């Protein structure tokens, strides 16, 4: 099973400092495109002035802190991409006005679309984990959302209710 091989049985979250000069000024999408299969998702970016949800258009700058979610091997790829692992943790998401929760995918508008096509960027939201059946895994931009998936969504706190309605969130 590919998800087991990707270390999905142990999904971890780690903070990295952007010290790779090749990433300065790039968007999250452009940075992740440098890896064939990252195997991790970014949930938040802490710039000097503020924290934000990591969406494809988020620009990266020298010294930014990024939170990556994935298995151990994927997080090692993240370290090589971004530059260095950080012992320091970002402030609690709630302090930055960011929230997260599991949402049930039941909207026919979203089912069958990939994460990239999901339309969540309009809410500045991102999906960092998918629970399908008994398995948790980190989605890629081309993971197709299925009816009954439970997704962990990271979004600005004020948008979570709208994201929940958009994804359906009903059994």
N, C-alpha and C positions, 0 to 999 in steps of 0.2 A: 504494500500500500504506500503510495507516494507521500501521503500526509505524514505517516509514521516516519518515513525516511527523512522527511524534512524537519523532524524533531518536534512535530506538532503536539506530542504528548507532554512536552514541557515548554509552554510558551512563556517567555520572560520579557521583561521590559528593562531597557538600559538607556542611560544618557551618554551622549557623545558630544565632544566639542568639534566644531567645524574648523580644522586646521589645514585641510587640503586646499592649496591655492587654486586648483582646477575647478573648485566648486563655487568660489566667491562670485556672487552676482548671478549664479544660475538659479533656476526654479527647482523645487523639489522634483518635479516631473523630469526635468533635464538631468538632474543628478542621478536619479534612480535608473534612468535609461542607459547609464554607463554600465550597469550590471545586466547580464543576460537574464538571470533569475534571482532577484534580490532575496526573496523568501522572508522579508520583513516589511512591516508597514511603519510609517512615521505617524505619531499621534500629535505631538506638539513641537513647536519651535520657540525657544526663548531668545529674543534679540536683546540688545543692550537695553532698549527702552520698554519692551513689552513682550508678553507671551501670546501666541496664537495657535489655533488648530493648524496642523500641517496639511494643507491642501495642495494640489498639483501646482498652482500658480505661486505659492509661497516662495519668496526669494531668500536665498541663503547668503550670509555674510560671514566674514572671518570672525571667529569667536562665538558664533551662535551655538546654543546648546540644542540638540535634537533628541527626542525620546523615540527610540525604535522598539518595536514589538516583534518578537519572533523566537525561533529556536536558537540554541547555542551556536550552531554553524552559521546561521543567517546573521546573527549579531556579530560574529567575527567578520563577516563580509561588510557589515555596516561600519565596524571599526576601521577596516582598511579603506573604505570609501571616504568617511568623514574625517578621520584623522586620529582621534584619541578618545579612549573611554574616560568618563568622568566619575569620580567618587561622589561629587556633589549631585544632589537631586534638585530638580526644578521645584518651585513652590507648589503646594497642592493645587490641582487644576482649578478648584473652586475659588482659590484666592485670585486667580487670573480671569475669573468669569467664564471658565471652561468647565463643562460637565460631560459625563459619559453614562451610558446605560445600555442594557441589552434590549433590543427591539425585535419583535416578531415580524418577519417579512410576509405580508399577506395581500399587499396591493397588486392588482393585476397590471397596473401601470409600471411596476418595478420588476416583477417576476419575469425571468427570462432575459433581463438585461445584464450586462457586465457591470462590475463595480464602476468602471470608467464611464459607462453610459447611464448610471443610476440617477444622475441629476442632483446628487447631494451637494455639489459645489455651490448651488444657489443658497444653501443654508450655511456655507463655510464649514461643512461637516465631513468627517472621514470615517471609514469603517476599518477597525484595527483587528477584529477577530470575527470569525463566523463559526457558529455551532450548527452542525448539520448532523442530525441523528445523535449519535453518542460521541462524535468527534469535534474537537475544536481545532481550527487551523487559521493561519494568517492568509487573508485573501491577496490575490494579485489584482492588477487593474483589469485583467481579463477573466477573473472568476465570475461565473454566471450566478446570479442570485436566484435561489429556488424558493418556491412556496414552502413555508415552514422553517426556513433558516432563521436562526436567532443571531442577530449581528450586534457587535458592540460598536456603538457610534460615539465618537468624540465630536463635540460641537460647542459653540458658544452657548452658555447656559440658557439664554433667552430663546434659542432656536430649537431646543430638544423636543418641545411639545409639537412644533410644526413638523419636525423630522419624523416623529412618531406617527403622526397622522398620515404623512406622505408615504411611509413604508407600510402602513396598514395597522400594524401592532394589534391584530386581533386573531384569535384562534378560531 
